[in-house]
Amino acid sequence: MKLFRFLTGPDDSAFCKRVSAALNKGWSLHGNPTLTYDPEKKTVICGQAIVKDVVGVEFSEDIKLSEW
């Protein structure tokens, strides 16, 4: 089964830490990164899709991405 997640961070340093942690857990980057402007906070939110292949696991509503 292929798991997809989308990571976001309120600034570059927080985003980089989240992506680094995911890469260290076996996830890989997927697609292009995104930048979204938050007019209320006047900041740019960084985002990136990540994927991970999990062998021997079938899709179930009970699976939590935090377990992977």
PDB file of N, H, CA, C and O in Angstrom:
ATOM      1  N   MET A   1       0.849  -1.161   0.000  1.00  0.00           N
ATOM      2  CA  MET A   1       0.000   0.000   0.000  1.00  0.00           C
ATOM      3  C   MET A   1       0.902   1.233   0.000  1.00  0.00           C
ATOM      4  O   MET A   1       1.941   1.252   0.659  1.00  0.00           O
ATOM      5  N   LYS A   2       0.499   2.250  -0.736  1.00  0.00           N
ATOM      6  H   LYS A   2      -0.345   2.235  -1.271  1.00  0.00           H
ATOM      7  CA  LYS A   2       1.249   3.504  -0.763  1.00  0.00           C
ATOM      8  C   LYS A   2       0.501   4.519   0.087  1.00  0.00           C
ATOM      9  O   LYS A   2      -0.679   4.787  -0.139  1.00  0.00           O
ATOM     10  N   LEU A   3       1.196   5.077   1.060  1.00  0.00           N
ATOM     11  H   LEU A   3       2.155   4.860   1.243  1.00  0.00           H
ATOM     12  CA  LEU A   3       0.614   6.102   1.914  1.00  0.00           C
ATOM     13  C   LEU A   3       1.036   7.476   1.410  1.00  0.00           C
ATOM     14  O   LEU A   3       2.189   7.683   1.033  1.00  0.00           O
ATOM     15  N   PHE A   4       0.105   8.399   1.406  1.00  0.00           N
ATOM     16  H   PHE A   4      -0.832   8.231   1.711  1.00  0.00           H
ATOM     17  CA  PHE A   4       0.379   9.775   1.011  1.00  0.00           C
ATOM     18  C   PHE A   4       0.108  10.685   2.198  1.00  0.00           C
ATOM     19  O   PHE A   4      -0.872  10.497   2.920  1.00  0.00           O
ATOM     20  N   ARG A   5       0.968  11.664   2.399  1.00  0.00           N
ATOM     21  H   ARG A   5       1.763  11.817   1.813  1.00  0.00           H
ATOM     22  CA  ARG A   5       0.750  12.701   3.414  1.00  0.00           C
ATOM     23  C   ARG A   5       1.113  14.040   2.803  1.00  0.00           C
ATOM     24  O   ARG A   5       1.851  14.110   1.820  1.00  0.00           O
ATOM     25  N   PHE A   6       0.598  15.077   3.382  1.00  0.00           N
ATOM     26  H   PHE A   6      -0.002  15.020   4.180  1.00  0.00           H
ATOM     27  CA  PHE A   6       0.978  16.425   2.968  1.00  0.00           C
ATOM     28  C   PHE A   6       1.440  17.158   4.220  1.00  0.00           C
ATOM     29  O   PHE A   6       0.656  17.408   5.135  1.00  0.00           O
ATOM     30  N   LEU A   7       2.704  17.492   4.244  1.00  0.00           N
ATOM     31  H   LEU A   7       3.341  17.289   3.500  1.00  0.00           H
ATOM     32  CA  LEU A   7       3.276  18.196   5.395  1.00  0.00           C
ATOM     33  C   LEU A   7       3.224  19.698   5.158  1.00  0.00           C
ATOM     34  O   LEU A   7       3.440  20.169   4.041  1.00  0.00           O
ATOM     35  N   THR A   8       2.939  20.437   6.204  1.00  0.00           N
ATOM     36  H   THR A   8       2.764  20.055   7.112  1.00  0.00           H
ATOM     37  CA  THR A   8       3.007  21.891   6.129  1.00  0.00           C
ATOM     38  C   THR A   8       3.765  22.418   7.330  1.00  0.00           C
ATOM     39  O   THR A   8       3.883  21.741   8.351  1.00  0.00           O
ATOM     40  N   GLY A   9       4.268  23.608   7.204  1.00  0.00           N
ATOM     41  H   GLY A   9       4.172  24.158   6.375  1.00  0.00           H
ATOM     42  CA  GLY A   9       4.957  24.267   8.303  1.00  0.00           C
ATOM     43  C   GLY A   9       4.745  25.761   8.233  1.00  0.00           C
ATOM     44  O   GLY A   9       4.671  26.325   7.141  1.00  0.00           O
ATOM     45  N   PRO A  10       4.643  26.418   9.386  1.00  0.00           N
ATOM     46  CA  PRO A  10       4.369  27.855   9.411  1.00  0.00           C
ATOM     47  C   PRO A  10       5.547  28.712   8.969  1.00  0.00           C
ATOM     48  O   PRO A  10       5.378  29.900   8.695  1.00  0.00           O
ATOM     49  N   ASP A  11       6.720  28.134   8.896  1.00  0.00           N
ATOM     50  H   ASP A  11       6.858  27.168   9.118  1.00  0.00           H
ATOM     51  CA  ASP A  11       7.886  28.861   8.408  1.00  0.00           C
ATOM     52  C   ASP A  11       8.890  27.855   7.864  1.00  0.00           C
ATOM     53  O   ASP A  11       8.719  26.646   8.024  1.00  0.00           O
ATOM     54  N   ASP A  12       9.931  28.357   7.223  1.00  0.00           N
ATOM     55  H   ASP A  12      10.070  29.338   7.093  1.00  0.00           H
ATOM     56  CA  ASP A  12      10.909  27.471   6.584  1.00  0.00           C
ATOM     57  C   ASP A  12      11.567  26.509   7.562  1.00  0.00           C
ATOM     58  O   ASP A  12      11.731  25.331   7.245  1.00  0.00           O
ATOM     59  N   SER A  13      11.944  26.982   8.735  1.00  0.00           N
ATOM     60  H   SER A  13      11.811  27.939   8.993  1.00  0.00           H
ATOM     61  CA  SER A  13      12.672  26.111   9.661  1.00  0.00           C
ATOM     62  C   SER A  13      11.772  25.001  10.199  1.00  0.00           C
ATOM     63  O   SER A  13      12.206  23.853  10.297  1.00  0.00           O
ATOM     64  N   ALA A  14      10.520  25.327  10.551  1.00  0.00           N
ATOM     65  H   ALA A  14      10.167  26.259  10.471  1.00  0.00           H
ATOM     66  CA  ALA A  14       9.599  24.296  11.044  1.00  0.00           C
ATOM     67  C   ALA A  14       9.287  23.288   9.943  1.00  0.00           C
ATOM     68  O   ALA A  14       9.220  22.084  10.190  1.00  0.00           O
ATOM     69  N   PHE A  15       9.097  23.793   8.730  1.00  0.00           N
ATOM     70  H   PHE A  15       9.152  24.771   8.529  1.00  0.00           H
ATOM     71  CA  PHE A  15       8.810  22.917   7.598  1.00  0.00           C
ATOM     72  C   PHE A  15       9.979  21.975   7.339  1.00  0.00           C
ATOM     73  O   PHE A  15       9.783  20.773   7.156  1.00  0.00           O
ATOM     74  N   CYS A  16      11.184  22.512   7.323  1.00  0.00           N
ATOM     75  H   CYS A  16      11.344  23.488   7.471  1.00  0.00           H
ATOM     76  CA  CYS A  16      12.374  21.683   7.072  1.00  0.00           C
ATOM     77  C   CYS A  16      12.543  20.603   8.134  1.00  0.00           C
ATOM     78  O   CYS A  16      12.937  19.481   7.815  1.00  0.00           O
ATOM     79  N   LYS A  17      12.252  20.924   9.386  1.00  0.00           N
ATOM     80  H   LYS A  17      11.932  21.836   9.645  1.00  0.00           H
ATOM     81  CA  LYS A  17      12.347  19.927  10.455  1.00  0.00           C
ATOM     82  C   LYS A  17      11.341  18.800  10.240  1.00  0.00           C
ATOM     83  O   LYS A  17      11.675  17.631  10.432  1.00  0.00           O
ATOM     84  N   ARG A  18      10.105  19.139   9.840  1.00  0.00           N
ATOM     85  H   ARG A  18       9.833  20.089   9.684  1.00  0.00           H
ATOM     86  CA  ARG A  18       9.074  18.122   9.612  1.00  0.00           C
ATOM     87  C   ARG A  18       9.435  17.230   8.430  1.00  0.00           C
ATOM     88  O   ARG A  18       9.269  16.012   8.501  1.00  0.00           O
ATOM     89  N   VAL A  19       9.930  17.828   7.337  1.00  0.00           N
ATOM     90  H   VAL A  19      10.065  18.817   7.279  1.00  0.00           H
ATOM     91  CA  VAL A  19      10.325  17.044   6.172  1.00  0.00           C
ATOM     92  C   VAL A  19      11.514  16.165   6.515  1.00  0.00           C
ATOM     93  O   VAL A  19      11.537  14.994   6.134  1.00  0.00           O
ATOM     94  N   SER A  20      12.495  16.692   7.220  1.00  0.00           N
ATOM     95  H   SER A  20      12.476  17.643   7.530  1.00  0.00           H
ATOM     96  CA  SER A  20      13.668  15.899   7.609  1.00  0.00           C
ATOM     97  C   SER A  20      13.264  14.706   8.467  1.00  0.00           C
ATOM     98  O   SER A  20      13.762  13.599   8.261  1.00  0.00           O
ATOM     99  N   ALA A  21      12.368  14.920   9.426  1.00  0.00           N
ATOM    100  H   ALA A  21      11.964  15.820   9.593  1.00  0.00           H
ATOM    101  CA  ALA A  21      11.902  13.832  10.280  1.00  0.00           C
ATOM    102  C   ALA A  21      11.200  12.765   9.449  1.00  0.00           C
ATOM    103  O   ALA A  21      11.399  11.572   9.678  1.00  0.00           O
ATOM    104  N   ALA A  22      10.381  13.182   8.486  1.00  0.00           N
ATOM    105  H   ALA A  22      10.219  14.151   8.299  1.00  0.00           H
ATOM    106  CA  ALA A  22       9.675  12.219   7.638  1.00  0.00           C
ATOM    107  C   ALA A  22      10.652  11.438   6.762  1.00  0.00           C
ATOM    108  O   ALA A  22      10.510  10.224   6.612  1.00  0.00           O
ATOM    109  N   LEU A  23      11.640  12.118   6.184  1.00  0.00           N
ATOM    110  H   LEU A  23      11.755  13.104   6.306  1.00  0.00           H
ATOM    111  CA  LEU A  23      12.632  11.433   5.355  1.00  0.00           C
ATOM    112  C   LEU A  23      13.421  10.414   6.178  1.00  0.00           C
ATOM    113  O   LEU A  23      13.759   9.341   5.678  1.00  0.00           O
ATOM    114  N   ASN A  24      13.711  10.742   7.421  1.00  0.00           N
ATOM    115  H   ASN A  24      13.437  11.614   7.827  1.00  0.00           H
ATOM    116  CA  ASN A  24      14.433   9.815   8.298  1.00  0.00           C
ATOM    117  C   ASN A  24      13.590   8.601   8.675  1.00  0.00           C
ATOM    118  O   ASN A  24      14.133   7.585   9.109  1.00  0.00           O
ATOM    119  N   LYS A  25      12.261   8.693   8.514  1.00  0.00           N
ATOM    120  H   LYS A  25      11.820   9.518   8.161  1.00  0.00           H
ATOM    121  CA  LYS A  25      11.368   7.569   8.816  1.00  0.00           C
ATOM    122  C   LYS A  25      10.984   6.792   7.562  1.00  0.00           C
ATOM    123  O   LYS A  25      10.077   5.961   7.604  1.00  0.00           O
ATOM    124  N   GLY A  26      11.665   7.055   6.444  1.00  0.00           N
ATOM    125  H   GLY A  26      12.402   7.730   6.410  1.00  0.00           H
ATOM    126  CA  GLY A  26      11.433   6.277   5.236  1.00  0.00           C
ATOM    127  C   GLY A  26      10.468   6.874   4.230  1.00  0.00           C
ATOM    128  O   GLY A  26      10.182   6.240   3.214  1.00  0.00           O
ATOM    129  N   TRP A  27       9.956   8.074   4.478  1.00  0.00           N
ATOM    130  H   TRP A  27      10.189   8.589   5.303  1.00  0.00           H
ATOM    131  CA  TRP A  27       9.081   8.739   3.520  1.00  0.00           C
ATOM    132  C   TRP A  27       9.941   9.368   2.430  1.00  0.00           C
ATOM    133  O   TRP A  27      11.130   9.607   2.643  1.00  0.00           O
ATOM    134  N   SER A  28       9.354   9.640   1.260  1.00  0.00           N
ATOM    135  H   SER A  28       8.388   9.446   1.087  1.00  0.00           H
ATOM    136  CA  SER A  28      10.086  10.335   0.202  1.00  0.00           C
ATOM    137  C   SER A  28       9.225  11.464  -0.352  1.00  0.00           C
ATOM    138  O   SER A  28       7.996  11.415  -0.296  1.00  0.00           O
ATOM    139  N   LEU A  29       9.894  12.478  -0.885  1.00  0.00           N
ATOM    140  H   LEU A  29      10.892  12.518  -0.930  1.00  0.00           H
ATOM    141  CA  LEU A  29       9.189  13.637  -1.430  1.00  0.00           C
ATOM    142  C   LEU A  29       8.423  13.248  -2.683  1.00  0.00           C
ATOM    143  O   LEU A  29       8.868  12.387  -3.441  1.00  0.00           O
ATOM    144  N   HIS A  30       7.278  13.874  -2.904  1.00  0.00           N
ATOM    145  H   HIS A  30       6.917  14.573  -2.288  1.00  0.00           H
ATOM    146  CA  HIS A  30       6.432  13.567  -4.052  1.00  0.00           C
ATOM    147  C   HIS A  30       5.871  14.872  -4.612  1.00  0.00           C
ATOM    148  O   HIS A  30       5.275  15.665  -3.883  1.00  0.00           O
ATOM    149  N   GLY A  31       6.065  15.085  -5.898  1.00  0.00           N
ATOM    150  H   GLY A  31       6.549  14.441  -6.490  1.00  0.00           H
ATOM    151  CA  GLY A  31       5.531  16.294  -6.521  1.00  0.00           C
ATOM    152  C   GLY A  31       6.331  17.539  -6.169  1.00  0.00           C
ATOM    153  O   GLY A  31       7.435  17.466  -5.630  1.00  0.00           O
ATOM    154  N   ASN A  32       5.746  18.667  -6.486  1.00  0.00           N
ATOM    155  H   ASN A  32       4.849  18.726  -6.924  1.00  0.00           H
ATOM    156  CA  ASN A  32       6.405  19.946  -6.254  1.00  0.00           C
ATOM    157  C   ASN A  32       5.983  20.541  -4.920  1.00  0.00           C
ATOM    158  O   ASN A  32       4.839  20.364  -4.500  1.00  0.00           O
ATOM    159  N   PRO A  33       6.892  21.246  -4.243  1.00  0.00           N
ATOM    160  CA  PRO A  33       6.503  21.939  -3.008  1.00  0.00           C
ATOM    161  C   PRO A  33       5.556  23.087  -3.319  1.00  0.00           C
ATOM    162  O   PRO A  33       5.516  23.583  -4.445  1.00  0.00           O
ATOM    163  N   THR A  34       4.797  23.505  -2.315  1.00  0.00           N
ATOM    164  H   THR A  34       4.829  23.102  -1.400  1.00  0.00           H
ATOM    165  CA  THR A  34       3.868  24.612  -2.501  1.00  0.00           C
ATOM    166  C   THR A  34       4.142  25.706  -1.479  1.00  0.00           C
ATOM    167  O   THR A  34       4.677  25.452  -0.400  1.00  0.00           O
ATOM    168  N   LEU A  35       3.775  26.892  -1.832  1.00  0.00           N
ATOM    169  H   LEU A  35       3.341  27.098  -2.708  1.00  0.00           H
ATOM    170  CA  LEU A  35       3.838  28.032  -0.919  1.00  0.00           C
ATOM    171  C   LEU A  35       2.457  28.678  -0.912  1.00  0.00           C
ATOM    172  O   LEU A  35       1.917  29.000  -1.970  1.00  0.00           O
ATOM    173  N   THR A  36       1.893  28.866   0.258  1.00  0.00           N
ATOM    174  H   THR A  36       2.332  28.605   1.117  1.00  0.00           H
ATOM    175  CA  THR A  36       0.575  29.479   0.397  1.00  0.00           C
ATOM    176  C   THR A  36       0.696  30.662   1.343  1.00  0.00           C
ATOM    177  O   THR A  36       1.269  30.545   2.426  1.00  0.00           O
ATOM    178  N   TYR A  37       0.160  31.787   0.934  1.00  0.00           N
ATOM    179  H   TYR A  37      -0.305  31.882   0.054  1.00  0.00           H
ATOM    180  CA  TYR A  37       0.214  32.983   1.776  1.00  0.00           C
ATOM    181  C   TYR A  37      -0.987  33.014   2.714  1.00  0.00           C
ATOM    182  O   TYR A  37      -2.128  32.867   2.276  1.00  0.00           O
ATOM    183  N   ASP A  38      -0.725  33.205   4.007  1.00  0.00           N
ATOM    184  H   ASP A  38       0.202  33.323   4.363  1.00  0.00           H
ATOM    185  CA  ASP A  38      -1.782  33.335   5.012  1.00  0.00           C
ATOM    186  C   ASP A  38      -1.932  34.821   5.333  1.00  0.00           C
ATOM    187  O   ASP A  38      -1.108  35.381   6.056  1.00  0.00           O
ATOM    188  N   PRO A  39      -2.983  35.471   4.801  1.00  0.00           N
ATOM    189  CA  PRO A  39      -3.116  36.915   4.993  1.00  0.00           C
ATOM    190  C   PRO A  39      -3.377  37.322   6.444  1.00  0.00           C
ATOM    191  O   PRO A  39      -3.030  38.433   6.844  1.00  0.00           O
ATOM    192  N   GLU A  40      -3.978  36.441   7.228  1.00  0.00           N
ATOM    193  H   GLU A  40      -4.259  35.538   6.903  1.00  0.00           H
ATOM    194  CA  GLU A  40      -4.235  36.784   8.634  1.00  0.00           C
ATOM    195  C   GLU A  40      -2.941  36.855   9.439  1.00  0.00           C
ATOM    196  O   GLU A  40      -2.737  37.776  10.230  1.00  0.00           O
ATOM    197  N   LYS A  41      -2.072  35.872   9.226  1.00  0.00           N
ATOM    198  H   LYS A  41      -2.237  35.124   8.583  1.00  0.00           H
ATOM    199  CA  LYS A  41      -0.793  35.845   9.956  1.00  0.00           C
ATOM    200  C   LYS A  41       0.316  36.562   9.204  1.00  0.00           C
ATOM    201  O   LYS A  41       1.400  36.789   9.742  1.00  0.00           O
ATOM    202  N   LYS A  42       0.034  36.919   7.948  1.00  0.00           N
ATOM    203  H   LYS A  42      -0.847  36.735   7.511  1.00  0.00           H
ATOM    204  CA  LYS A  42       1.015  37.579   7.081  1.00  0.00           C
ATOM    205  C   LYS A  42       2.296  36.762   6.971  1.00  0.00           C
ATOM    206  O   LYS A  42       3.406  37.283   7.075  1.00  0.00           O
ATOM    207  N   THR A  43       2.101  35.455   6.754  1.00  0.00           N
ATOM    208  H   THR A  43       1.199  35.031   6.669  1.00  0.00           H
ATOM    209  CA  THR A  43       3.237  34.551   6.585  1.00  0.00           C
ATOM    210  C   THR A  43       2.990  33.637   5.389  1.00  0.00           C
ATOM    211  O   THR A  43       1.863  33.503   4.913  1.00  0.00           O
ATOM    212  N   VAL A  44       4.044  33.024   4.924  1.00  0.00           N
ATOM    213  H   VAL A  44       4.960  33.133   5.311  1.00  0.00           H
ATOM    214  CA  VAL A  44       3.962  32.039   3.856  1.00  0.00           C
ATOM    215  C   VAL A  44       4.053  30.655   4.494  1.00  0.00           C
ATOM    216  O   VAL A  44       4.955  30.386   5.288  1.00  0.00           O
ATOM    217  N   ILE A  45       3.115  29.781   4.141  1.00  0.00           N
ATOM    218  H   ILE A  45       2.382  29.999   3.496  1.00  0.00           H
ATOM    219  CA  ILE A  45       3.102  28.417   4.664  1.00  0.00           C
ATOM    220  C   ILE A  45       3.703  27.503   3.598  1.00  0.00           C
ATOM    221  O   ILE A  45       3.241  27.481   2.458  1.00  0.00           O
ATOM    222  N   CYS A  46       4.732  26.755   3.975  1.00  0.00           N
ATOM    223  H   CYS A  46       5.108  26.774   4.902  1.00  0.00           H
ATOM    224  CA  CYS A  46       5.388  25.822   3.068  1.00  0.00           C
ATOM    225  C   CYS A  46       4.664  24.476   3.126  1.00  0.00           C
ATOM    226  O   CYS A  46       4.179  24.076   4.184  1.00  0.00           O
ATOM    227  N   GLY A  47       4.593  23.783   1.999  1.00  0.00           N
ATOM    228  H   GLY A  47       4.987  24.108   1.139  1.00  0.00           H
ATOM    229  CA  GLY A  47       3.948  22.479   1.969  1.00  0.00           C
ATOM    230  C   GLY A  47       4.641  21.539   1.003  1.00  0.00           C
ATOM    231  O   GLY A  47       5.253  21.980   0.030  1.00  0.00           O
ATOM    232  N   GLN A  48       4.546  20.233   1.271  1.00  0.00           N
ATOM    233  H   GLN A  48       4.049  19.874   2.061  1.00  0.00           H
ATOM    234  CA  GLN A  48       5.166  19.221   0.405  1.00  0.00           C
ATOM    235  C   GLN A  48       4.459  17.900   0.614  1.00  0.00           C
ATOM    236  O   GLN A  48       4.235  17.470   1.746  1.00  0.00           O
ATOM    237  N   ALA A  49       4.109  17.259  -0.490  1.00  0.00           N
ATOM    238  H   ALA A  49       4.290  17.608  -1.409  1.00  0.00           H
ATOM    239  CA  ALA A  49       3.546  15.910  -0.408  1.00  0.00           C
ATOM    240  C   ALA A  49       4.682  14.915  -0.213  1.00  0.00           C
ATOM    241  O   ALA A  49       5.765  15.075  -0.776  1.00  0.00           O
ATOM    242  N   ILE A  50       4.424  13.887   0.590  1.00  0.00           N
ATOM    243  H   ILE A  50       3.545  13.757   1.047  1.00  0.00           H
ATOM    244  CA  ILE A  50       5.392  12.817   0.798  1.00  0.00           C
ATOM    245  C   ILE A  50       4.666  11.486   0.648  1.00  0.00           C
ATOM    246  O   ILE A  50       3.460  11.401   0.880  1.00  0.00           O
ATOM    247  N   VAL A  51       5.397  10.455   0.262  1.00  0.00           N
ATOM    248  H   VAL A  51       6.377  10.523   0.074  1.00  0.00           H
ATOM    249  CA  VAL A  51       4.818   9.128   0.077  1.00  0.00           C
ATOM    250  C   VAL A  51       5.695   8.076   0.741  1.00  0.00           C
ATOM    251  O   VAL A  51       6.889   8.282   0.962  1.00  0.00           O
ATOM    252  N   LYS A  52       5.068   6.937   1.054  1.00  0.00           N
ATOM    253  H   LYS A  52       4.099   6.770   0.875  1.00  0.00           H
ATOM    254  CA  LYS A  52       5.806   5.813   1.617  1.00  0.00           C
ATOM    255  C   LYS A  52       5.115   4.532   1.197  1.00  0.00           C
ATOM    256  O   LYS A  52       3.899   4.405   1.343  1.00  0.00           O
ATOM    257  N   ASP A  53       5.884   3.574   0.671  1.00  0.00           N
ATOM    258  H   ASP A  53       6.871   3.678   0.552  1.00  0.00           H
ATOM    259  CA  ASP A  53       5.350   2.259   0.342  1.00  0.00           C
ATOM    260  C   ASP A  53       5.418   1.386   1.579  1.00  0.00           C
ATOM    261  O   ASP A  53       6.469   1.268   2.210  1.00  0.00           O
ATOM    262  N   VAL A  54       4.303   0.780   1.920  1.00  0.00           N
ATOM    263  H   VAL A  54       3.450   0.876   1.408  1.00  0.00           H
ATOM    264  CA  VAL A  54       4.239  -0.106   3.080  1.00  0.00           C
ATOM    265  C   VAL A  54       3.838  -1.488   2.577  1.00  0.00           C
ATOM    266  O   VAL A  54       2.715  -1.684   2.114  1.00  0.00           O
ATOM    267  N   VAL A  55       4.747  -2.431   2.667  1.00  0.00           N
ATOM    268  H   VAL A  55       5.660  -2.271   3.043  1.00  0.00           H
ATOM    269  CA  VAL A  55       4.516  -3.777   2.165  1.00  0.00           C
ATOM    270  C   VAL A  55       3.703  -4.581   3.179  1.00  0.00           C
ATOM    271  O   VAL A  55       3.946  -4.511   4.383  1.00  0.00           O
ATOM    272  N   GLY A  56       2.746  -5.336   2.679  1.00  0.00           N
ATOM    273  H   GLY A  56       2.548  -5.393   1.700  1.00  0.00           H
ATOM    274  CA  GLY A  56       1.986  -6.241   3.531  1.00  0.00           C
ATOM    275  C   GLY A  56       0.867  -5.585   4.307  1.00  0.00           C
ATOM    276  O   GLY A  56       0.271  -6.222   5.175  1.00  0.00           O
ATOM    277  N   VAL A  57       0.566  -4.343   4.024  1.00  0.00           N
ATOM    278  H   VAL A  57       1.050  -3.826   3.318  1.00  0.00           H
ATOM    279  CA  VAL A  57      -0.510  -3.652   4.729  1.00  0.00           C
ATOM    280  C   VAL A  57      -1.572  -3.276   3.709  1.00  0.00           C
ATOM    281  O   VAL A  57      -1.267  -2.653   2.692  1.00  0.00           O
ATOM    282  N   GLU A  58      -2.791  -3.643   3.972  1.00  0.00           N
ATOM    283  H   GLU A  58      -3.039  -4.149   4.798  1.00  0.00           H
ATOM    284  CA  GLU A  58      -3.908  -3.269   3.105  1.00  0.00           C
ATOM    285  C   GLU A  58      -4.616  -2.063   3.694  1.00  0.00           C
ATOM    286  O   GLU A  58      -4.552  -1.827   4.900  1.00  0.00           O
ATOM    287  N   PHE A  59      -5.288  -1.304   2.852  1.00  0.00           N
ATOM    288  H   PHE A  59      -5.340  -1.495   1.872  1.00  0.00           H
ATOM    289  CA  PHE A  59      -5.984  -0.108   3.312  1.00  0.00           C
ATOM    290  C   PHE A  59      -7.065  -0.466   4.323  1.00  0.00           C
ATOM    291  O   PHE A  59      -7.803  -1.436   4.154  1.00  0.00           O
ATOM    292  N   SER A  60      -7.138   0.328   5.359  1.00  0.00           N
ATOM    293  H   SER A  60      -6.538   1.116   5.496  1.00  0.00           H
ATOM    294  CA  SER A  60      -8.174   0.178   6.375  1.00  0.00           C
ATOM    295  C   SER A  60      -8.440   1.551   6.976  1.00  0.00           C
ATOM    296  O   SER A  60      -7.522   2.356   7.133  1.00  0.00           O
ATOM    297  N   GLU A  61      -9.690   1.813   7.309  1.00  0.00           N
ATOM    298  H   GLU A  61     -10.436   1.159   7.181  1.00  0.00           H
ATOM    299  CA  GLU A  61     -10.040   3.076   7.951  1.00  0.00           C
ATOM    300  C   GLU A  61      -9.384   3.202   9.327  1.00  0.00           C
ATOM    301  O   GLU A  61      -9.269   4.303   9.865  1.00  0.00           O
ATOM    302  N   ASP A  62      -8.955   2.077   9.892  1.00  0.00           N
ATOM    303  H   ASP A  62      -9.048   1.182   9.455  1.00  0.00           H
ATOM    304  CA  ASP A  62      -8.371   2.070  11.230  1.00  0.00           C
ATOM    305  C   ASP A  62      -6.899   2.463  11.244  1.00  0.00           C
ATOM    306  O   ASP A  62      -6.348   2.719  12.314  1.00  0.00           O
ATOM    307  N   ILE A  63      -6.245   2.517  10.075  1.00  0.00           N
ATOM    308  H   ILE A  63      -6.693   2.309   9.206  1.00  0.00           H
ATOM    309  CA  ILE A  63      -4.818   2.844  10.015  1.00  0.00           C
ATOM    310  C   ILE A  63      -4.634   4.331  10.253  1.00  0.00           C
ATOM    311  O   ILE A  63      -5.305   5.158   9.635  1.00  0.00           O
ATOM    312  N   LYS A  64      -3.723   4.662  11.152  1.00  0.00           N
ATOM    313  H   LYS A  64      -3.178   3.990  11.654  1.00  0.00           H
ATOM    314  CA  LYS A  64      -3.376   6.054  11.431  1.00  0.00           C
ATOM    315  C   LYS A  64      -2.000   6.322  10.857  1.00  0.00           C
ATOM    316  O   LYS A  64      -1.064   5.556  11.083  1.00  0.00           O
ATOM    317  N   LEU A  65      -1.879   7.416  10.111  1.00  0.00           N
ATOM    318  H   LEU A  65      -2.639   8.038   9.927  1.00  0.00           H
ATOM    319  CA  LEU A  65      -0.583   7.722   9.492  1.00  0.00           C
ATOM    320  C   LEU A  65       0.503   7.925  10.524  1.00  0.00           C
ATOM    321  O   LEU A  65       1.678   7.704  10.233  1.00  0.00           O
ATOM    322  N   SER A  66       0.138   8.338  11.713  1.00  0.00           N
ATOM    323  H   SER A  66      -0.817   8.517  11.949  1.00  0.00           H
ATOM    324  CA  SER A  66       1.146   8.568  12.751  1.00  0.00           C
ATOM    325  C   SER A  66       1.859   7.270  13.115  1.00  0.00           C
ATOM    326  O   SER A  66       2.961   7.313  13.662  1.00  0.00           O
ATOM    327  N   GLU A  67       1.254   6.110  12.823  1.00  0.00           N
ATOM    328  H   GLU A  67       0.359   6.075  12.379  1.00  0.00           H
ATOM    329  CA  GLU A  67       1.893   4.828  13.103  1.00  0.00           C
ATOM    330  C   GLU A  67       3.040   4.541  12.139  1.00  0.00           C
ATOM    331  O   GLU A  67       3.886   3.691  12.413  1.00  0.00           O
ATOM    332  N   TRP A  68       3.067   5.239  11.029  1.00  0.00           N
ATOM    333  H   TRP A  68       2.379   5.930  10.806  1.00  0.00           H
ATOM    334  CA  TRP A  68       4.099   4.986  10.024  1.00  0.00           C
ATOM    335  C   TRP A  68       5.098   6.105   9.985  1.00  0.00           C
ATOM    336  O   TRP A  68       6.042   6.063   9.195  1.00  0.00           O
TER     337      TRP A  68
END
